[in-house]
Amino acid sequence: MKILYAIQGTGNGHLSRARDIYPELKKHGDVDIVISGHQVDMNLPFPVKYRLKGLSFIFGKTGGVSFWQTIRRMHPMELFRDIYSLPVEEYDLVVNDFEPVSAWACKLKKVPCIALSHQAAVAQDIAPKPSCKGVIGRFVLKYYAPYDNQYGFHFKRYADNIYPPVIRREVQALEPVHGKHYTVYLPSYSDAELIRFLHPFRGVEWQVFSKHNKEAFTFENISVSPVQNEDFMNSLSTCAGALLGAGFEGPAEALYLQKKLMVVPMKRQYEQQCNAAALEALGIPVIPALSLKHFRTVNRWINSRTRVEIQFPKETASIAISRLIEDFINKTAQTMNRSMPEFY
């Protein structure tokens, strides 16, 4: 079987999950990879056949998506050319992790596209939603990377086709300890904004991982380092707590390591607002922004010993892929049987 595995390249979550999904797909056929998107901070340990610009939402520096930078980096003609030229029709199966080029290429060429992503779970009505309507966000979840069938990942199994998070083997191999520092990864805030907010907590050691700086530096009780996978995992596994964006993989890994967690959802990013609603329902503290009016909430969290205990299974990638492949083969067989003429 020839499989095309399409991965969203913006951020680290999709690529983190791909490290475990790819080997499982390889068990069922020959796998080619297509990645599209900006702001990729992580390299994959396997070959990538197609690297495309795609269509990405760019992180700002004040806690939200930068619509100006998003528009400025759009290349609509290149996007349309990539959609028309990507040879999805050459594959038996297209598995899509919120990647728009392959998804629209499949729609254009009438090739089945199967979503395997966190967004596929968030989009379902049964998954937790924020109080805001999020009309634009719902539109993006539905039409950004359309699919014919979906399997999702979320913090809870809200439906039969929604699985727990895929916890990377690297994270599973860690031996977490309770240290004194706090790990911070909030890519939609600038280093200056983070230092301004964190600096007043004088008795706390903060280890900040930054998308906006290539050189490590220290300012009093705050160390700032560029995002490096191994450094971040070491910091997370030995921290007293983690202050993270309301993405999916980061909070899931912190919970797997039994870490005290607080999240700050990105402004104007509906998916993160949905994640924050789901985490809050599980008992995770959420603040809407790094503003002074939330200073006391963060201080109480620092001084609290309460943490939410959630157990995530280790074999989610294998289970989800086995189900996806089995359903695909069964559906293909049914389609072939229906198309065969009857002889009497």
N, C-alpha and C positions, 0 to 999 in steps of 0.2 A: 504494500500500500504506500502511495506517495502522499505525504502530509505536509501542508504548509502551516507553520505555526507563526502567527502574526502577533507582535508584541508592541504595546504602547511604550514609547521610550521616554516620555516625560516623567520626571521623578524617579524614585528608586523601587517603588513597590512592585510594579509589574515585572521588572527585571529580576528582583529578588525571588519572586515566585517562579519565574521561568527557570531558575537554576534547578528546581526540583521537578517541574512539569516536563521539561525537555527529555530527561532520561526515561521518564515513564512513556512518553510518546514514542521514543526510539524503540521500545519493546514491541511496537505494533507496526513499524514500517520505516521507510526512509523519510527523514524530516529535514526540510529546509526552513530557514528562519527569515522573516522580514521584520525590521524594526523601523518605526517612524517616530519623529518627535524631537524636540529640543530639550536642553537642560538634562542631558544624560550624565549621571555621576558614577555609574557602575559599569564595569566591563563584564561581558559574559564569557564563561570558560569554554565556549563552543563556537563553531563558525557561524557567521551571519551572511546569508546570501544576498539579501537586499537591504540597503540602508537608504531610507527616504526621509524627506523633510516632514511630510505629513501635514497635520493641522494640530498645533499645540496651544494650550493656554499657558501663558508665561507668568511665573510667580513675580509679584511685586516685592517691595521692601517695607511696606507698612501694614502687612497682615492680610493681604488679599491678592486676587488675580489682577495683573496689570492689563487692562483692556487695550491701552494704547500700544504697549509692547507686543501684545498678541496680534493686533491688527498690523503693526509695522512689520512683523516677521512673517506675515502670510504671503504665500506665493501661489495664488490661485491657479495660474496657468500651469505651473509645475505640478500642482496637486492633481489637476484634471488629466494631465499627461501621464502621471504615474498610475492613476486609476485605470485609464484605458490600456496602459502597456503592461501592467503587472499580470503575468500569465497564470491566473488562478485556475483557468480551465484545464491546466496540465496536471492538476492534483486531484486525487480521489477524495481528500478531506481537507477542509480549511478550518483550523481552530484559531479563534480570534480573542485576544485579550485586549479589548477596547482599542483596537487599531483601525483607523478610519479608511485608509487606502484600500486594503484588502477587502474590508467589509463592503465598501461601495463598488469595488471591482466585481465582487461576487454578485451583488444585486444587479449590476449592469449586465453581466454575462450569464445571469440565471444559474449561478453555481451555489449550492447550499453552503451556508456559513454558520458555524456553531460557536456561540459565545462561551468562553470559559474565563470568567472575570469576576471581580468584586462588583463592578457596576451592574452586571447581569442580575445580581442578588438585590442590590439597592433599588433597582428600577421596579421590582415586583411590589405590588400593592401591600402585601403582607409585611414587608420590611418596615422598620421604624422610620418615621418622617418627622422633620422639624415642624414647628408651628407655622412658619412662613410657607406660603403657597409654592414658591420656587418655580414659577411657570417656565422661565427660561431654562432653569436647571433640569426640569423634567423633560423639556424638549431636547436638550443635549443628550441626556441619558437614552432617549428613545431613538434619536436620529443620527447621532454622531458616528456610531459604528453599528448599523443595523444587522440583525441576525435572523436566522430561521428557527433556531432552537437554542436554548440557553441552559448553562449550569453555572451556578454562582458560589461565591465564598462570602461568609459574613461571620460576625461574632457569635451568632447562634444559628441553629438549624431551623429557620422560620418556615421552611417548606422542604419537600422531599428532594428537590433539585438544588437546594442550597446547602453547602458544606461548610464546616469550620475552616478557619484559616490554614493555609499551607505554611507550616513552620519549617524553615530551611534546615537542612542537615547540620549546617554550620552552627546554627543557634541551638539545635538539639544537643550538640556535642559540648556546649558550654556548661561549666559548673558555676552557677551563680553564687555570689557571696554578697553580704550586706555591707557595703562600704559607707563612706561619709559624703561623697560628692553627689551632685545631681546632674544627670545627663539632659542636655537640651538640644532638640532639633526642630526648629521652626523656620523652614526655608523661605517663607513669605515675609519674614522680617529681616531688615538689615542688621548688620553687626552693631551699628550705633544704637538702633532701637532696642535691641536685646540688652546691651550694656546699660543703657539708661534705665530699663525696667529692673534688671537683676542686681545691679550694683548696690542698691540700698539694703539688700539682705546680707548684712556684713558678716554674719557668722556662717554663711553657707558657701561651700565651694561649688562653683558651676563649671561644668565642662560642656562648652557650646560647640556644635558642629555646624559649619557655615557653608552655604552655597556661594557666598559673595566674596570670599577671600581665599587666595591661593597660598598664603603664608600664615603659619601659626604664630599667635602672639598671646600675651597675658596682660590683663589689666586688673591689678589688685586680686580680688577673689574670683576672677573670671578668666578662664583659659578658652581661647577661640582657635579651632583647628578646621582646616578644610575637610570635607567629607571623604573619609577613607573607610571602606567596609570593615576591615579588621580592627581599626582603632575604635570605630563606633561600637562594634560588638563587644569589645573588651570593656569600654566605658559603661555600656548598658548592663552588662552582666555583673559588674561590680559596684553599681550605684546604689544610693539609698532611695532614689526615686527618679522618675523620668517626666520631664515636661516636654510634650510632643505636640505636633500638629495632629488634627483629627483625620489623618489618612487611615490606611487599613493595616498594612504590614507592620509598621512601626509600633503602634499600640498593641497589636496582636502579639508581637514578639516580647514586648515588655510584660504583658499579662502572662505569657507562657513562662517567663523567667521569674514570675511571682514578684514583680516590682510594683511599688506604689506609683500610681500613674495619675497625671492630670493632663487634659488636652485643651488645645486652643484651636478651634476650627477656623479655616481660612475664610475671610470675608468674600462674599460674592462667589462662593464655590459650593454649589448645592450638595454635591456628594459628601463633602466634609461636614456639612450641616446635618445630613442624614446620619453619618457615622457618629457625630457627637450625640445625637438623640438616642442612638442605639447604646452607646457607652454609658450615657447618663442613666438610662433605664437599668443598666447592670450595676449602677452604684459608683461609676467613675466620675470624679468632679470635673466640671467643664466651666471654663471662663470664655466669654465671647471675644475678648481682645486683651492685649497687654496694656491696660490703662490703669491709672493710679487708683480708680475706684474699686479695682479687683485686688489691690495689694493685700488687704486683710485676708481675703479668701486664700490667696497663695500662701500667706504666712501660716494660716491655720493648717493648710495641707502639709506644709513643711514640718510643722510641729506634731502632726498626727502620726500615729503608728498604724492606722487603719489602712488595709489594702484589700482589694477585691481578689478573691481566689477563684480562678477559672482554670479548668483543665482542658487543654486542647490535645486531640490525638496526634500521633506522629506520622501516621500513614495516609493522611488525607489526599495527597497527590496521587498515590497509587489507586486509592478507592475511586476518586473522581474520574480519573482517566479510564479505568476499567469500565465504569458505568457509561461514560461517553462513547467509548468504542463499541461496547456491546449494543447500546441503543442505536448507534449509527449502522452497524452491520444488520441488525434486525429490520430497521426501517428500509435500508437498501434492498434487502431480500424481499420484503413485502412489496416494494415498488416494482421490482423485477417480476415478481409473480403476477401482479396486476397487469403488467404490460405484455405478458406472454399470451399469444393467441390460444384459444381452447380448440382442441381437435376432438371430433366425435367419430 
